[in-house]
Amino acid sequence: MRVSRKGEPLTARELQILEAIAHGARYAEIAAQLQLAFSSVKNYAQSVTTKLGANSLAHAVHLAWEQGLFRRERHGDHAGYAAHRYRDEEPCEACWAGERAYRAEQRQKRRQEAVSDPQGVQEAARGARDVRGAVRPSSGRTAARGEAAA
């Protein structure tokens, strides 16, 4: 087995194991999930702590977050899409797909609300337009005068 040194970059497998540890997985769970021997997972964890210069696995997870080894933002959903937009970035394809799914879900909810309470949805829509400064529909007399003048 190769000796790890402090400051060396983590391998993809080491990062994968560190992420699992950060999410609370135990060595046995990680070994089963990745189809590795328990001792291999233990060796990878030791290598990670050495490379990061950590005193413990908890410290290794902390250092990994500080160094940006874990992605902090969400991807593939509405929150990921919003995070991209907040950072003034073009959203990735996964976030676009998540945003489309979110919008479809919202449309479906509005349709269901319209079927169950059509009058309430119309009033809510009319109220929303009023907030933006649009004129509320009148009693009809104005429309009749406008037609007569035209």
Secondary structure as the mmCIF struct_conf table of DSSP 4:
data_model
#
loop_
_struct_conf.conf_type_id
_struct_conf.id
_struct_conf.beg_label_comp_id
_struct_conf.beg_label_asym_id
_struct_conf.beg_label_seq_id
_struct_conf.end_label_comp_id
_struct_conf.end_label_asym_id
_struct_conf.end_label_seq_id
HELX_LH_PP_P HELX_LH_PP_P1 ARG A 2 SER A 4
TURN_TY1_P TURN_TY1_P1 LYS A 6 GLY A 7
HELX_LH_PP_P HELX_LH_PP_P2 GLU A 8 THR A 11
HELX_RH_AL_P HELX_RH_AL_P1 ALA A 12 ALA A 22
TURN_TY1_P TURN_TY1_P2 HIS A 23 GLY A 24
HELX_RH_AL_P HELX_RH_AL_P2 TYR A 27 LEU A 34
TURN_TY1_P TURN_TY1_P3 GLN A 35 GLN A 35
HELX_RH_AL_P HELX_RH_AL_P3 PHE A 38 LEU A 52
TURN_TY1_P TURN_TY1_P4 GLY A 53 GLY A 53
BEND BEND1 ASN A 55 SER A 56
HELX_RH_AL_P HELX_RH_AL_P4 LEU A 57 GLU A 66
TURN_TY1_P TURN_TY1_P5 GLN A 67 GLY A 68
BEND BEND2 PHE A 70 PHE A 70
BEND BEND3 GLU A 73 GLU A 73
BEND BEND4 GLY A 76 ASP A 77
HELX_RH_AL_P HELX_RH_AL_P5 HIS A 78 TYR A 86
TURN_TY1_P TURN_TY1_P6 ARG A 87 ASP A 88
HELX_LH_PP_P HELX_LH_PP_P3 GLU A 90 CYS A 92
HELX_RH_AL_P HELX_RH_AL_P6 GLU A 93 SER A 116
HELX_RH_AL_P HELX_RH_AL_P7 PRO A 118 VAL A 131
TURN_TY1_P TURN_TY1_P7 ARG A 132 GLY A 133
HELX_LH_PP_P HELX_LH_PP_P4 ALA A 134 PRO A 137
BEND BEND5 GLY A 140 GLY A 140
HELX_RH_AL_P HELX_RH_AL_P8 ARG A 141 ALA A 149
#
